[in-house]
Amino acid sequence: MEHSLAEEWRNVETKERLISCTMLITEPNRLVADVDDRMPVILRPGQFQAWLDGSMGVDDIKTPIAHDYLHRRRVGRRVNKLRRSQP
């Protein structure tokens, strides 16, 4: 997985195969700012190829996606409860 934000590797002690990854975070757009002070970078489908082929860099995607690209929906209070182990 050369030049990616994910990597597959083996723990040298246990030989366990591990996959790790990261998320790119940016400032929130207007919609998300009501509930959080940050948000993940979101690419539009037209940006996928440029990101994957390396012609688009992090500086090109750090601006938050437009607020009207997303929709907010109310969820139950059980969402994000650490004690909850069921879907």
C-alpha positions as CSV (number, residue, x, y, z in Angstrom):
1,M,0.0,0.0,0.0
2,E,2.6,2.5,-1.1
3,H,1.7,6.2,-0.7
4,S,-1.5,5.6,1.1
5,L,-3.2,6.5,4.4
6,A,-3.7,2.8,5.2
7,E,-1.1,0.1,5.8
8,E,-1.1,-3.6,6.3
9,W,1.7,-4.9,8.5
10,R,2.7,-7.7,10.9
11,N,3.3,-7.4,14.5
12,V,6.9,-8.5,15.0
13,E,6.2,-10.2,18.3
14,T,2.9,-11.9,17.7
15,K,3.1,-12.2,13.8
16,E,-0.5,-11.0,13.8
17,R,-1.6,-9.3,10.6
18,L,-2.8,-5.7,11.3
19,I,-4.4,-3.1,9.1
20,S,-4.2,0.5,10.3
21,C,-5.5,3.7,8.7
22,T,-6.0,7.3,9.4
23,M,-8.7,10.0,8.8
24,L,-8.0,13.5,7.5
25,I,-9.8,16.0,9.7
26,T,-10.6,19.6,8.8
27,E,-12.6,22.5,10.3
28,P,-16.4,22.0,10.3
29,N,-18.7,23.5,7.7
30,R,-21.7,25.5,8.8
31,L,-23.9,22.4,9.2
32,V,-21.4,20.4,11.3
33,A,-20.3,23.4,13.3
34,D,-23.6,23.3,15.2
35,V,-22.6,19.9,16.7
36,D,-18.8,19.6,16.5
37,D,-15.6,21.7,16.1
38,R,-14.2,19.4,13.4
39,M,-15.2,17.0,10.6
40,P,-13.7,14.5,8.3
41,V,-12.5,15.6,4.9
42,I,-15.1,14.5,2.4
43,L,-14.3,14.1,-1.3
44,R,-16.9,14.5,-4.0
45,P,-16.9,11.6,-6.6
46,G,-15.3,13.9,-9.2
47,Q,-12.2,14.2,-6.9
48,F,-11.6,10.5,-6.3
49,Q,-9.3,9.8,-9.2
50,A,-7.1,12.9,-8.6
51,W,-6.8,11.9,-4.9
52,L,-5.9,8.3,-5.8
53,D,-3.4,9.2,-8.5
54,G,-1.7,11.8,-6.4
55,S,-2.4,14.8,-8.6
56,M,-4.5,16.2,-5.7
57,G,-2.7,16.8,-2.4
58,V,-3.8,17.5,1.2
59,D,-3.7,21.3,0.6
60,D,-6.3,20.8,-2.2
61,I,-8.8,19.1,0.1
62,K,-8.5,20.8,3.5
63,T,-11.4,23.2,2.8
64,P,-14.6,21.6,4.3
65,I,-17.2,20.3,1.9
66,A,-20.1,22.7,1.2
67,H,-22.7,22.7,4.0
68,D,-25.5,21.9,1.5
69,Y,-23.8,18.7,0.3
70,L,-24.7,17.0,3.7
71,H,-28.0,16.4,5.4
72,R,-28.5,16.1,9.2
73,R,-30.8,13.6,10.8
74,R,-31.9,13.2,14.4
75,V,-30.8,9.8,15.9
76,G,-31.7,8.1,19.2
77,R,-29.8,8.8,22.4
78,R,-28.4,5.3,22.3
79,V,-26.1,6.3,19.5
80,N,-22.5,6.8,20.6
81,K,-23.1,5.2,24.0
82,L,-19.9,3.3,24.9
83,R,-21.8,0.8,27.0
84,R,-23.9,-0.2,24.1
85,S,-22.5,-3.2,22.2
86,Q,-25.3,-3.9,19.8
87,P,-26.0,-2.3,16.5
